Amino acid sequence: MTPSFITARRAALLALASGAALLAACGGFTAVDVGGTVTGLNNAGLVLGNAGSTVAVAPTDKTFVFPVQVAIRAPYEVTVITNPPRQDCQVFNGKGIAGAAPVTIVAVVCTSNKFTIGGNVTGLTGTNLVLTNGSDQVTIAAGDASGNASFTFPQPVTDQAAYGVAVLTQPANGPACTVANGSAFVDNKNVTNVAVTCR
């Protein structure tokens, strides 16, 4: 090798090193992570998506990061691909343009599904029967011509939570009422089989 070739090669290597150092010093990322926080997740099965990249989030996870980074100045949009069983998850701050810093502001909030508690009354000849489920109440003013009525408590109950229906106030001017099928755990559907019998 001639001295001039060696000198030229050294100059090229120095320029390359200088460029790499400058890129690192300026935080020269070409792509960044996209992620954020998860709250309220109780069940396994949550899958999030972003531009073809997916990440499964476990109930013990408080944060998430997609395995594939997003190029700087490229758009990102985080969505729920699959909700966990018995829950619904929503994404906040999930859409934007990637900047020079990792995206950490995406917030995924999960809530457990809720269902109504209700049933039927038979033999109601009196008036203003009041039923209770914890602090929730429902008043059945009267039955139909056959003494039948249906009811639904106004406040839904979280899935897998316990409920307990009882008579708070017996009907006026009629026989007393009792409750059957009044206590159990909500199982991923509305409860419609509480039976109140008045006789």
C-alpha positions as CSV (number, residue, x, y, z in Angstrom):
1,M,0.0,0.0,0.0
2,T,1.2,3.4,-0.8
3,P,1.4,6.1,1.9
4,S,-1.2,8.1,0.1
5,F,-3.7,5.2,0.1
6,I,-3.1,4.6,3.8
7,T,-3.7,8.3,4.5
8,A,-6.9,8.4,2.5
9,R,-8.2,5.2,4.3
10,R,-7.4,6.7,7.7
11,A,-9.2,9.9,6.7
12,A,-12.3,7.9,5.6
13,L,-12.3,5.9,8.8
14,L,-12.0,9.0,10.9
15,A,-14.9,10.7,9.1
16,L,-17.0,7.6,9.6
17,A,-16.2,7.5,13.3
18,S,-16.9,11.2,13.6
19,G,-20.3,10.8,11.9
20,A,-21.2,7.9,14.3
21,A,-20.1,9.9,17.3
22,L,-22.1,12.9,16.2
23,L,-25.2,10.8,15.5
24,A,-24.9,9.3,19.0
25,A,-24.3,12.6,20.6
26,C,-27.5,14.0,19.0
27,G,-29.5,11.1,20.2
28,G,-29.6,9.9,16.6
29,F,-32.4,7.3,16.8
30,T,-34.0,6.3,13.5
31,A,-36.8,4.5,15.4
32,V,-38.3,4.5,18.9
33,D,-40.2,2.3,21.3
34,V,-44.0,2.7,21.6
35,G,-45.5,1.7,24.9
36,G,-47.3,2.9,28.0
37,T,-49.2,1.8,31.1
38,V,-52.0,-0.6,31.9
39,T,-54.5,-0.3,34.7
40,G,-57.4,-2.4,35.9
41,L,-56.3,-5.6,34.1
42,N,-57.4,-8.7,36.1
43,N,-57.5,-11.5,33.5
44,A,-55.0,-12.8,30.9
45,G,-55.8,-12.5,27.2
46,L,-55.3,-8.8,26.5
47,V,-53.5,-8.3,23.1
48,L,-52.6,-4.8,21.8
49,G,-51.7,-3.9,18.3
50,N,-49.8,-1.2,16.5
51,A,-48.9,-1.1,12.7
52,G,-48.8,-4.9,12.5
53,S,-46.9,-5.4,15.7
54,T,-48.7,-7.0,18.7
55,V,-48.0,-7.4,22.4
56,A,-49.7,-9.7,24.9
57,V,-50.1,-8.0,28.3
58,A,-50.3,-10.1,31.5
59,P,-52.4,-9.2,34.5
60,T,-49.2,-8.6,36.5
61,D,-47.9,-6.1,33.9
62,K,-48.2,-2.4,34.7
63,T,-46.4,-1.3,31.5
64,F,-46.0,-2.6,27.9
65,V,-43.7,-1.9,25.0
66,F,-44.3,-3.2,21.4
67,P,-41.5,-5.5,20.1
68,V,-41.2,-3.5,16.9
69,Q,-40.1,0.1,17.0
70,V,-41.7,2.9,15.0
71,A,-39.6,5.1,12.7
72,I,-39.2,8.8,13.8
73,R,-41.9,10.9,12.1
74,A,-44.0,7.9,11.4
75,P,-47.5,7.6,12.8
76,Y,-48.5,5.1,15.5
77,E,-51.9,4.0,16.6
78,V,-52.4,1.6,19.5
79,T,-55.6,-0.5,19.5
80,V,-57.0,-3.4,21.4
81,I,-56.8,-6.5,19.3
82,T,-58.3,-8.9,21.9
83,N,-60.0,-8.0,25.1
84,P,-59.4,-10.3,28.1
85,P,-62.3,-12.5,29.2
86,R,-64.9,-10.7,31.3
87,Q,-63.3,-7.3,30.8
88,D,-63.3,-4.4,28.4
89,C,-60.1,-2.4,27.7
90,Q,-59.9,1.1,26.2
91,V,-56.9,2.9,24.8
92,F,-56.2,6.6,25.6
93,N,-53.4,8.7,24.0
94,G,-52.9,5.9,21.6
95,K,-52.5,7.8,18.3
96,G,-49.7,10.2,17.2
97,I,-46.5,10.8,15.4
98,A,-43.3,9.3,16.7
99,G,-40.7,11.9,17.8
100,A,-37.1,11.6,18.9
101,A,-38.0,10.1,22.3
102,P,-39.7,6.8,23.1
103,V,-43.5,7.0,23.3
104,T,-44.6,6.3,26.8
105,I,-47.9,8.2,27.1
106,V,-50.3,5.5,25.8
107,A,-52.7,4.5,28.6
108,V,-54.8,1.3,28.5
109,V,-57.6,1.2,31.1
110,C,-59.5,-2.1,31.7
111,T,-62.8,-2.5,33.5
112,S,-64.7,-5.6,34.4
113,N,-68.0,-6.2,32.7
114,K,-71.1,-5.5,34.6
115,F,-74.5,-7.2,34.5
116,T,-78.0,-6.6,35.9
117,I,-79.7,-8.5,38.6
118,G,-83.4,-9.2,38.2
119,G,-86.2,-11.8,38.2
120,N,-89.9,-12.3,38.7
121,V,-92.6,-11.9,41.4
122,T,-95.6,-14.2,41.6
123,G,-98.7,-13.9,43.8
124,L,-98.3,-10.2,44.5
125,T,-101.7,-8.9,45.6
126,G,-100.4,-6.1,47.8
127,T,-98.6,-2.9,46.9
128,N,-95.1,-1.4,47.1
129,L,-93.0,-4.5,47.7
130,V,-89.4,-3.3,48.1
131,L,-86.4,-5.5,47.3
132,T,-82.8,-4.9,48.1
133,N,-79.4,-6.0,46.8
134,G,-76.9,-4.5,49.1
135,S,-77.5,-0.8,49.0
136,D,-79.4,-1.0,45.7
137,Q,-83.2,-1.1,45.9
138,V,-86.2,-1.7,43.6
139,T,-89.8,-1.1,44.4
140,I,-92.6,-3.2,42.7
141,A,-95.7,-1.0,43.0
142,A,-98.1,-3.8,42.1
143,G,-98.5,-7.0,40.2
144,D,-100.6,-7.6,37.1
145,A,-104.1,-9.1,37.3
146,S,-102.6,-12.4,38.1
147,G,-100.2,-11.0,40.7
148,N,-97.1,-11.3,38.5
149,A,-94.4,-8.8,38.0
150,S,-90.8,-8.6,36.8
151,F,-88.0,-6.5,38.2
152,T,-84.4,-5.4,37.5
153,F,-82.2,-3.6,40.0
154,P,-81.0,-0.2,38.7
155,Q,-77.4,-0.7,39.5
156,P,-75.5,-3.4,37.5
157,V,-73.0,-5.7,39.4
158,T,-69.4,-6.4,38.4
159,D,-68.8,-9.8,36.9
160,Q,-67.8,-12.5,39.4
161,A,-69.0,-10.3,42.3
162,A,-71.5,-11.7,44.8
163,Y,-75.1,-10.5,45.0
164,G,-77.8,-11.1,47.5
165,V,-81.5,-10.2,47.0
166,A,-83.8,-9.9,50.0
167,V,-87.1,-8.4,50.9
168,L,-86.6,-5.0,52.5
169,T,-90.3,-4.0,52.9
170,Q,-93.2,-6.4,52.6
171,P,-96.1,-5.3,50.5
172,A,-98.9,-3.5,52.1
173,N,-102.3,-5.1,52.2
174,G,-101.1,-8.5,50.9
175,P,-99.3,-11.7,51.9
176,A,-95.7,-11.7,52.8
177,C,-93.1,-12.5,50.1
178,T,-90.0,-14.7,50.1
179,V,-87.0,-14.9,47.8
180,A,-85.5,-17.9,46.1
181,N,-82.3,-18.0,43.9
182,G,-81.4,-14.7,45.5
183,S,-77.7,-15.2,46.3
184,A,-74.8,-16.3,44.0
185,F,-72.0,-14.8,42.0
186,V,-72.4,-13.0,38.7
187,D,-71.2,-15.3,35.9
188,N,-70.6,-13.3,32.8
189,K,-74.3,-12.7,32.0
190,N,-77.4,-10.9,33.4
191,V,-79.1,-12.6,36.3
192,T,-82.8,-13.2,35.5
193,N,-83.8,-16.1,37.7
194,V,-84.4,-14.5,41.1
195,A,-87.8,-15.7,42.2
196,V,-90.0,-13.8,44.6
197,T,-93.1,-15.6,45.8
198,C,-95.9,-13.9,47.8
199,R,-98.4,-16.1,49.6
